[in-house]
Amino acid sequence: MTAEQIKNMIAAGLDCAHLELEGDGRHWYAIVVSAAFEGKRAIQCHQLVYATLGDKMKNDEVHALSIKTYTPAEWATQKV
């Protein structure tokens, strides 16, 4: 899968205030900012992102995805 395809899937399944994705075609690194993460633990946020990819993780179309998740308020403090 391409970076654009993965970004589109995440954005289609999750209302993102900010989304970055980098990778080499097998290993991907994402920064996802969404109000949907409010009040959730990190694992719950990651599960929300993984859910947007459906079976792509299970059937190895996306081999590895490292995710950093932030609420909009948390992201605002990261950009200092």
MDTraj code that builds the backbone (N, CA, C; nanometers):
import mdtraj as md
import numpy as np

residues = "MET THR ALA GLU GLN ILE LYS ASN MET ILE ALA ALA GLY LEU ASP CYS ALA HIS LEU GLU LEU GLU GLY ASP GLY ARG HIS TRP TYR ALA ILE VAL VAL SER ALA ALA PHE GLU GLY LYS ARG ALA ILE GLN CYS HIS GLN LEU VAL TYR ALA THR LEU GLY ASP LYS MET LYS ASN ASP GLU VAL HIS ALA LEU SER ILE LYS THR TYR THR PRO ALA GLU TRP ALA THR GLN LYS VAL".split()
xyz = np.array([
    [0.0832, -0.1179, 0.0000],
    [0.0000, 0.0000, 0.0000],
    [0.0882, 0.1250, 0.0000],
    [0.0348, 0.2314, -0.0539],
    [0.1088, 0.3569, -0.0557],
    [0.0734, 0.4405, 0.0671],
    [0.1569, 0.5376, 0.0950],
    [0.1304, 0.6284, 0.2071],
    [-0.0027, 0.6993, 0.1878],
    [-0.0312, 0.7402, 0.0658],
    [-0.1558, 0.8121, 0.0383],
    [-0.2775, 0.7229, 0.0637],
    [-0.2700, 0.5971, 0.0265],
    [-0.3806, 0.5043, 0.0504],
    [-0.4051, 0.4862, 0.2007],
    [-0.2983, 0.4694, 0.2760],
    [-0.3122, 0.4507, 0.4207],
    [-0.3671, 0.5773, 0.4849],
    [-0.3138, 0.6932, 0.4469],
    [-0.3646, 0.8197, 0.5011],
    [-0.5127, 0.8359, 0.4705],
    [-0.5529, 0.8041, 0.3493],
    [-0.6934, 0.8172, 0.3114],
    [-0.7825, 0.7253, 0.3934],
    [-0.7361, 0.6048, 0.4203],
    [-0.8157, 0.5118, 0.5013],
    [-0.8303, 0.5623, 0.6444],
    [-0.7213, 0.6098, 0.7017],
    [-0.7275, 0.6618, 0.8387],
    [-0.8203, 0.7829, 0.8434],
    [-0.8031, 0.8752, 0.7498],
    [-0.8848, 0.9973, 0.7464],
    [-1.0324, 0.9672, 0.7210],
    [-1.0608, 0.8639, 0.6436],
    [-1.2001, 0.8272, 0.6153],
    [-1.2686, 0.7674, 0.7377],
    [-1.1920, 0.7014, 0.8227],
    [-1.2504, 0.6335, 0.9377],
    [-1.2408, 0.7095, 1.0679],
    [-1.1668, 0.8199, 1.0685],
    [-1.1424, 0.8925, 1.1925],
    [-1.1302, 1.0409, 1.1602],
    [-1.2034, 1.1229, 1.2317],
    [-1.1976, 1.2672, 1.2086],
    [-1.0650, 1.3194, 1.2635],
    [-0.9723, 1.3472, 1.1740],
    [-0.8366, 1.3877, 1.2126],
    [-0.8187, 1.5382, 1.1989],
    [-0.7670, 1.5990, 1.3046],
    [-0.7296, 1.7398, 1.2984],
    [-0.5930, 1.7536, 1.2309],
    [-0.5136, 1.6481, 1.2394],
    [-0.3795, 1.6463, 1.1786],
    [-0.3415, 1.5006, 1.1576],
    [-0.2758, 1.4734, 1.0453],
    [-0.2354, 1.3365, 1.0138],
    [-0.1061, 1.3404, 0.9330],
    [-0.0043, 1.2740, 0.9848],
    [0.1233, 1.2595, 0.9144],
    [0.1528, 1.1112, 0.9021],
    [0.2112, 1.0731, 0.7910],
    [0.2475, 0.9331, 0.7706],
    [0.3750, 0.9265, 0.6885],
    [0.4703, 0.8508, 0.7392],
    [0.5961, 0.8275, 0.6681],
    [0.6259, 0.6788, 0.6734],
    [0.7010, 0.6324, 0.5767],
    [0.7390, 0.4925, 0.5802],
    [0.8112, 0.4499, 0.4547],
    [0.8460, 0.3210, 0.4533],
    [0.9241, 0.2663, 0.3436],
    [0.8454, 0.1648, 0.2614],
    [0.7148, 0.1608, 0.2812],
    [0.6334, 0.0640, 0.2091],
    [0.5987, -0.0583, 0.2915],
    [0.6731, -0.0840, 0.3954],
    [0.6463, -0.1963, 0.4870],
    [0.6285, -0.1481, 0.6304],
    [0.7131, -0.0553, 0.6709],
    [0.7116, -0.0024, 0.8072],
    [0.6673, 0.1434, 0.8022],
    [0.5611, 0.1740, 0.8753],
    [0.5002, 0.3063, 0.8695],
    [0.5020, 0.3723, 1.0068],
    [0.5098, 0.5040, 1.0064],
    [0.5128, 0.5847, 1.1276],
    [0.4078, 0.6936, 1.1115],
    [0.3109, 0.6968, 1.2027],
    [0.2003, 0.7919, 1.1906],
    [0.1890, 0.8803, 1.3138],
    [0.1518, 1.0042, 1.2890],
    [0.1088, 1.0961, 1.3936],
    [-0.0360, 1.1277, 1.3614],
    [-0.1240, 1.0975, 1.4565],
    [-0.2667, 1.1180, 1.4351],
    [-0.3207, 1.2049, 1.5486],
    [-0.3854, 1.3135, 1.5106],
    [-0.4452, 1.4053, 1.6076],
    [-0.5961, 1.4044, 1.5850],
    [-0.6701, 1.3703, 1.6901],
    [-0.8151, 1.3624, 1.6768],
    [-0.8830, 1.3895, 1.8107],
    [-0.9952, 1.4592, 1.8055],
    [-1.0764, 1.4807, 1.9255],
    [-1.1369, 1.3488, 1.9737],
    [-1.1422, 1.2496, 1.8867],
    [-1.1948, 1.1175, 1.9247],
    [-1.1096, 1.0515, 2.0325],
    [-0.9879, 1.0997, 2.0526],
    [-0.8984, 1.0417, 2.1524],
    [-0.9209, 1.0984, 2.2927],
    [-1.0042, 1.1995, 2.3042],
    [-1.0307, 1.2622, 2.4350],
    [-1.0764, 1.1569, 2.5360],
    [-1.0108, 1.1535, 2.6514],
    [-1.0499, 1.0646, 2.7603],
    [-1.0134, 0.9185, 2.7413],
    [-0.9389, 0.8873, 2.6372],
    [-0.9031, 0.7483, 2.6102],
    [-0.7558, 0.7234, 2.6434],
    [-0.7278, 0.5990, 2.6818],
    [-0.5896, 0.5579, 2.7051],
    [-0.5211, 0.5357, 2.5706],
    [-0.3900, 0.5353, 2.5711],
    [-0.3124, 0.5217, 2.4466],
    [-0.3535, 0.3985, 2.3674],
    [-0.3707, 0.2848, 2.4335],
    [-0.4072, 0.1615, 2.3624],
    [-0.5425, 0.1766, 2.2933],
    [-0.6351, 0.2465, 2.3568],
    [-0.7662, 0.2681, 2.2959],
    [-0.7549, 0.3574, 2.1722],
    [-0.6691, 0.4575, 2.1795],
    [-0.6462, 0.5458, 2.0641],
    [-0.5858, 0.4680, 1.9485],
    [-0.4895, 0.3835, 1.9787],
    [-0.4252, 0.3032, 1.8750],
    [-0.5258, 0.2077, 1.8115],
    [-0.6124, 0.1503, 1.8936],
    [-0.7143, 0.0592, 1.8413],
    [-0.8082, 0.1313, 1.7453],
    [-0.8405, 0.2573, 1.7754],
    [-0.9246, 0.3356, 1.6849],
    [-0.8560, 0.3539, 1.5492],
    [-0.7264, 0.3801, 1.5521],
    [-0.6522, 0.3977, 1.4267],
    [-0.6447, 0.2645, 1.3518],
    [-0.6098, 0.1572, 1.4215],
    [-0.6011, 0.0260, 1.3566],
    [-0.7344, -0.0134, 1.2939],
    [-0.8451, 0.0208, 1.3590],
    [-0.9777, -0.0138, 1.3081],
    [-1.0041, 0.0493, 1.1715],
    [-0.9455, 0.1658, 1.1457],
    [-0.9663, 0.2311, 1.0162],
    [-0.9012, 0.1535, 0.9024],
    [-0.8030, 0.0711, 0.9342],
    [-0.7313, -0.0057, 0.8316],
    [-0.7936, -0.1414, 0.8044],
    [-0.8949, -0.1775, 0.8840],
    [-0.9641, -0.3035, 0.8614],
    [-0.8692, -0.4215, 0.8586],
    [-0.8811, -0.5029, 0.7551],
    [-0.8000, -0.6249, 0.7430],
    [-0.6607, -0.6004, 0.6864],
    [-0.6285, -0.4766, 0.6532],
    [-0.4985, -0.4477, 0.5917],
    [-0.3822, -0.4855, 0.6837],
    [-0.4015, -0.4731, 0.8151],
    [-0.2974, -0.5142, 0.9105],
    [-0.2929, -0.6672, 0.9206],
    [-0.4102, -0.7296, 0.9242],
    [-0.4173, -0.8741, 0.9414],
    [-0.3601, -0.9503, 0.8226],
    [-0.3840, -0.9000, 0.7014],
    [-0.3361, -0.9732, 0.5837],
    [-0.2012, -0.9206, 0.5345],
    [-0.1349, -0.8408, 0.6180],
    [0.0034, -0.7956, 0.5954],
    [0.0194, -0.6953, 0.4808],
    [-0.0907, -0.6323, 0.4370],
    [-0.0761, -0.5237, 0.3395],
    [-0.0089, -0.4039, 0.4064],
    [-0.0354, -0.3888, 0.5354],
    [0.0373, -0.2923, 0.6187],
    [0.1113, -0.3773, 0.7209],
    [0.2400, -0.3918, 0.7020],
    [0.3184, -0.4841, 0.7853],
    [0.3354, -0.4315, 0.9280],
    [0.3747, -0.3052, 0.9409],
    [0.3997, -0.2484, 1.0738],
    [0.3605, -0.1009, 1.0728],
    [0.2917, -0.0601, 1.1793],
    [0.2503, 0.0788, 1.1923],
    [0.2772, 0.1257, 1.3346],
    [0.3682, 0.2190, 1.3473],
    [0.3983, 0.2812, 1.4753],
    [0.3164, 0.4099, 1.4819],
    [0.2414, 0.4275, 1.5898],
    [0.1479, 0.5392, 1.5970],
    [0.1750, 0.6251, 1.7199],
    [0.1723, 0.7560, 1.6990],
    [0.1685, 0.8525, 1.8086],
    [0.0348, 0.9235, 1.7965],
    [-0.0443, 0.9160, 1.9025],
    [-0.1771, 0.9773, 1.8993],
    [-0.1833, 1.0928, 1.9980],
    [-0.2548, 1.1974, 1.9575],
    [-0.2714, 1.3159, 2.0408],
    [-0.4127, 1.3695, 2.0259],
    [-0.4639, 1.4275, 2.1330],
    [-0.5839, 1.5091, 2.1213],
    [-0.5393, 1.6435, 2.0647],
    [-0.6318, 1.7247, 2.0144],
    [-0.5907, 1.8562, 1.9655],
    [-0.5184, 1.9393, 2.0727],
    [-0.5633, 1.9314, 2.1966],
    [-0.4972, 2.0064, 2.3054],
    [-0.3560, 1.9556, 2.3301],
    [-0.3382, 1.8246, 2.3299],
    [-0.2047, 1.7675, 2.3478],
    [-0.1136, 1.8051, 2.2312],
    [-0.1667, 1.8022, 2.1105],
    [-0.0884, 1.8375, 1.9918],
    [-0.0424, 1.9823, 1.9975],
    [-0.1279, 2.0707, 2.0480],
    [-0.0939, 2.2130, 2.0586],
    [0.0298, 2.2317, 2.1470],
    [0.0451, 2.1494, 2.2486],
    [0.1612, 2.1612, 2.3368],
    [0.2868, 2.1019, 2.2731],
    [0.2704, 2.0122, 2.1753],
    [0.3841, 1.9503, 2.1062],
    [0.4486, 2.0454, 2.0073],
    [0.3741, 2.1431, 1.9630],
    [0.4226, 2.2318, 1.8568],
    [0.4892, 2.3572, 1.9104],
    [0.5281, 2.3564, 2.0371],
    [0.5907, 2.4739, 2.0987],
    [0.7285, 2.4964, 2.0433],
])
top = md.Topology()
chain = top.add_chain()
for i, resn in enumerate(residues, 1):
    res = top.add_residue(resn, chain, resSeq=i)
    for name in ("N", "CA", "C"):
        top.add_atom(name, md.element.get_by_symbol(name[0]), res)
traj = md.Trajectory(xyz[None], top)
